[in-house]
Every structure is written in C-alpha cells, then in structure tokens.
Amino acid sequence: MPAADQNATPPGFGITLDTDGTEPRVVVTGELDLLTSPQLQEALAGLIADKRAQRVVADLTGVTFFDSSALNVVLRAQRQAGEQDVELAVVPSPAVSRVIELTGVAEHLSVSEDPQA
C-alpha cells in the first residue's frame, strides 16, 4: 500500500494570495489543521517578510475547522509581523473566533470582523 502524499491538499481546502491591493491578503477556505497550516505559514511569512505593505490581512472567514497548529501559525505570524513593523489583521470565521476566544489569545492578535478591513 503506498504511503499517503504529505503534500496532498484535502478536498475543500484552498489558499489564495491577493497582492493586487494596497494591503496584501491571504484568503483561506476549508480546514486549517496540522496538514494545511504549513501552507498558511508559508504564505503569511512571505507577505510579511516582503515588507511592501504596512498591513497584511489573513482572511479566515471561509475556515470551517481551526486547530492548535493553525493557531500557533497565526501567533507566530503575528510575532513576525511585529518584528517587521507590519500589522497582521486576522478576519476570523466563527470556528476561528471560537478557538481564539477559548484560548484567550485575542489580546495578542489584531482581530477584525470586516473581511475588507
């Protein structure tokens, strides 16, 4: 039996970079978990390190599941953004908001309810 492809993207998961506007945006749909979180980490790290904008938006309004590995990625990106003098705005879905609320990390994140923010 062949080993599972570690780079396989689960059905329903998508990540899109929108760098056309004044604020680069990472738009994620589907489940953010141990398998998919590295893709978010790579996208956010690249936009933050690029330093072309003072603000980067993580649009997570289409995320249906959000686990601790995804939360860790967002918190690390927040720290990286702070070190680079870039604001990271997180726009959560209800699933993401619940994890942020339950873990008490909201004070460490710039959370916005407006997907266009």
HULIN-V755297 format. One record per residue. N is the residue number from 1. RES is the residue in three letters. PHI is phi as a letter, one per 30 degrees, with the letter a starting at -180 (999 if undefined). Layout:
n=N res=RES phi=PHI
n=N res=RES phi=PHI
This chain:
n=1 res=MET phi=999
n=2 res=PRO phi=d
n=3 res=ALA phi=d
n=4 res=ALA phi=d
n=5 res=ASP phi=d
n=6 res=GLN phi=d
n=7 res=ASN phi=c
n=8 res=ALA phi=d
n=9 res=THR phi=c
n=10 res=PRO phi=d
n=11 res=PRO phi=e
n=12 res=GLY phi=i
n=13 res=PHE phi=c
n=14 res=GLY phi=a
n=15 res=ILE phi=b
n=16 res=THR phi=b
n=17 res=LEU phi=c
n=18 res=ASP phi=c
n=19 res=THR phi=c
n=20 res=ASP phi=d
n=21 res=GLY phi=d
n=22 res=THR phi=d
n=23 res=GLU phi=c
n=24 res=PRO phi=e
n=25 res=ARG phi=b
n=26 res=VAL phi=c
n=27 res=VAL phi=c
n=28 res=VAL phi=c
n=29 res=THR phi=b
n=30 res=GLY phi=j
n=31 res=GLU phi=c
n=32 res=LEU phi=c
n=33 res=ASP phi=b
n=34 res=LEU phi=e
n=35 res=LEU phi=d
n=36 res=THR phi=c
n=37 res=SER phi=e
n=38 res=PRO phi=e
n=39 res=GLN phi=d
n=40 res=LEU phi=d
n=41 res=GLN phi=e
n=42 res=GLU phi=d
n=43 res=ALA phi=d
n=44 res=LEU phi=d
n=45 res=ALA phi=e
n=46 res=GLY phi=d
n=47 res=LEU phi=d
n=48 res=ILE phi=d
n=49 res=ALA phi=d
n=50 res=ASP phi=d
n=51 res=LYS phi=h
n=52 res=ARG phi=d
n=53 res=ALA phi=b
n=54 res=GLN phi=d
n=55 res=ARG phi=b
n=56 res=VAL phi=b
n=57 res=VAL phi=c
n=58 res=ALA phi=c
n=59 res=ASP phi=d
n=60 res=LEU phi=c
n=61 res=THR phi=d
n=62 res=GLY phi=c
n=63 res=VAL phi=d
n=64 res=THR phi=c
n=65 res=PHE phi=b
n=66 res=PHE phi=b
n=67 res=ASP phi=c
n=68 res=SER phi=d
n=69 res=SER phi=d
n=70 res=ALA phi=d
n=71 res=LEU phi=d
n=72 res=ASN phi=d
n=73 res=VAL phi=d
n=74 res=VAL phi=d
n=75 res=LEU phi=d
n=76 res=ARG phi=d
n=77 res=ALA phi=d
n=78 res=GLN phi=d
n=79 res=ARG phi=d
n=80 res=GLN phi=d
n=81 res=ALA phi=d
n=82 res=GLY phi=d
n=83 res=GLU phi=d
n=84 res=GLN phi=c
n=85 res=ASP phi=h
n=86 res=VAL phi=b
n=87 res=GLU phi=d
n=88 res=LEU phi=c
n=89 res=ALA phi=c
n=90 res=VAL phi=c
n=91 res=VAL phi=c
n=92 res=PRO phi=d
n=93 res=SER phi=d
n=94 res=PRO phi=e
n=95 res=ALA phi=d
n=96 res=VAL phi=d
n=97 res=SER phi=e
n=98 res=ARG phi=d
n=99 res=VAL phi=d
n=100 res=ILE phi=d
n=101 res=GLU phi=d
n=102 res=LEU phi=d
n=103 res=THR phi=c
n=104 res=GLY phi=i
n=105 res=VAL phi=c
n=106 res=ALA phi=e
n=107 res=GLU phi=d
n=108 res=HIS phi=c
n=109 res=LEU phi=b
n=110 res=SER phi=c
n=111 res=VAL phi=c
n=112 res=SER phi=b
n=113 res=GLU phi=c
n=114 res=ASP phi=c
n=115 res=PRO phi=e
n=116 res=GLN phi=d
n=117 res=ALA phi=d
